[in-house]
Amino acid sequence: MTRTILFDWGGTLMSEDGPLDIAMGLWPEVRAIPGAQLTLAALAPRFRLAVATNATVSRRDMIERALERVALRRYISEIFCFTEIGARKDAPEFWAAVVERLDAKPSELAMVGDSFDQDVLAPRRFGIHAIWFNEDGRRPAPVERVPTIHRLPELVPLIGNWSGRRSSAAP
């Protein structure tokens, strides 16, 4: 049963339209992905919500600042970032740190993100359920069936339908 939902940060919760060499928290304007606040508000009463990111320019304080600026920070209990862990989401060290800090089993976690390789394939290799946020309608490489959403609010009924179920494809 899923207890914690991890979200990728850039491209999943936050728009990456800005200067890529400056921490997002310092950008003149930051924007949440459409539906992010609605989605997090709906899920927060039932699940622990966290961020898992490979960001290299933005450290934790800048991630928190950017999330705060779009009123998403209040929903996020933990932030797991490359700059602190020293490993990317495709490395066992990243997920070991997540599992330890959350005091959870991999099967109790679900990852939602826009990078098919980093947010879907990588966590699945470590026993974590994954949902692909395919906002642009890209086609994945041929692999086993992957739960896919095209707008963030689609996650709410999807997770609701899977609550309590055990399946390799569902959280």
ABEGO torsion letter per residue (X at the ends): XBABBBBBABGAABBABEBAABBAAABABBBBBBGAAAAAAAAAAABBBBBBBABAABBAAAAAAAAAAAGAAAABABBBBAAAAGBBAABAAAAAAAAAAAGBBAAABBBBBABAAAAAAAAAAAGBBBBBBBAAGBBBBBBBBBBBBABAAAAAAAAAAABGBBBAABX
